[in-house]
Amino acid sequence: MHTDAILVVDFLNTVDIERGEDLLDDPGLWQHWSAERGVSPSNAEEARAIRDGLRAAVGDPRLPQEQLEVPLTFSLNNQGPQLLGTTAVSAVLVAATRLSIRGDWVRLKICPADDCLEAFYDESRNRSRTWCSMRVCGNREKARTWRARATGVHN
């Protein structure tokens, strides 16, 4: 997976729906998350708003899609314009912008399993992957569907 995709997916998954945990609720964990990625932590409220906006944009059914307006910084040098990201939020937005420019934004997805909703990057050739993990969420859903059909047959 490309570095930009890793950063965006990691940021989108700072909330764990299944466990009911939000990394942004713990300043120490947020500081550590940012430091591991070589950026300074952004304000947690701002980060949560950006994360929720990005999650909504890639398909999180729990969140309303809202327009976000965030100023970004860029540098213009002999190699051309470059977006700069020094804080966690700006680095994620720069990475998301590059994914969009390359046409890879559509590969960012949210697992449709209600108890999961984990973000993932679809690396399949035809961009048709549905589940974050076929072994876990895909199999759970297939089992539910099979049970529903089997129960319907016996009624």
N, C-alpha and C positions, 0 to 999 in steps of 0.2 A: 504494500500500500504506500502511496506517495506521502511524503512528509506533511504536506498541507492537509491531506485527508486525515492523517493520524491526529494532528492537532485539533481539527474541528470535531472529529468523532469523540476524542477524549474529553473535550470541553462539553459537548452535548451530553455526555454520559457522566457529568459531575453530579447528576441527580440519578438515584437508583429507585425507580418506581416500585419494583418488587419488594425491596427492603424498606422503603419509605425513608431513605437517607438522602440528604443534600449536602454535598461537600462544602458548599458556600455558607452553610450554617456554622461551620467551625473555622474561625480565622486562622488557626494553626495549620489545618489541612489545606486551606486555600493558599496560604503562603507557601507551603511545601509543594503543592501542585504547580504553582507558578514558577518557583525556583527550579524545579526539575526541568522545566521547559525554557529556562534562561530568560524569563521575563519578570517584571514586577507585578505583584497582584493588583488588580483593579479593585475599586470599591465593590463590595459584595452585592449591593443593591443594583448597581449598574450591570455587573456581570450577570446577575439573575435575569434582568430584563432582556439583555442581549441573548443569553442562552435560551430563554423561553421564546423569544422572537425567532431565533434560528431553528429551534425545534419545531415550532409551528410551521415555519416555511418548508421544512422537509417532511412534514406529515404527522406530527404529534396531534392526535385527535382531541386531546384534552385542552389544548391551548388555542385561543383565537389568533388569527393572523392579523398582525398590526404592522403598520409601516414604522420602521425605525429610521431615525435620522441621527447618524453618528459621524462627527468629523474625523477624518483620517489625515494623517500627515504623509507627505511624499517628498522625495528627494529627486532633484533633477541634476544629472551629471552627464559625463560623456558617454555613459552606457544607456542613457535614456531615463525616463521617469521610473521611480521605484516607490512602492508603498512601503511605509515604515510601521513597524509594530513593536513597541517597547513594553507596553503593558500587556497583561494576559488578554484582555478584551480586544485591544487593537491588533495584537498578533493573530488572534482567531479570525477577526474580520478581514485582515489582509489575506490570510490563508483561504478563507471562504471566497473572497473576491477572485483570487487566482484560480480556484476550482471552477468558478463560474465562467471566467474568461476562457479557460481550456475546454469548457463544455462538460466538465465532470461533476458539476453541482447536482445533476440528476442522479448521480450514483449514491448520494447521501440519502439514507432512508431511515425510517423508524419502524421497528418490528411491530407488526399489527397485533401481537398477543397482548390482551388487556393487562395481564399481570407482568408484562415485561417492558414494552415500549422503549427498548434499548436502541440507540442510534448505531448504524453500521454503514460501511462503505461497500457498495455492491461492485465487486470486481468481476462479475460474470461477463462473458463476452457480449451477450445480448441485453445486459442490464435488467434481467428478469428475476433476480433473487428477491424473495419475499421476506424470509425470516432471518433474524440475526444469527440463528443457529438451526439448521435443519435437525440436528441431533436432539436439541432440547425443545425449542418452541415449535418447530415444524412438526416433530413427532407428537407433541402434546395435542396440537390442533388436529392432526390426522386421527389420533386416537379418539378425540371428542367427536369428530365427524363420524367416525365408524360406529361409536357407541350410539350416537343419535339415530343413525340409519338402522342399526341392529335393534334398537329399542322400538323404533317405529314399525319395523317388520313384525315384531311380536305382539303388537297391540291390536 
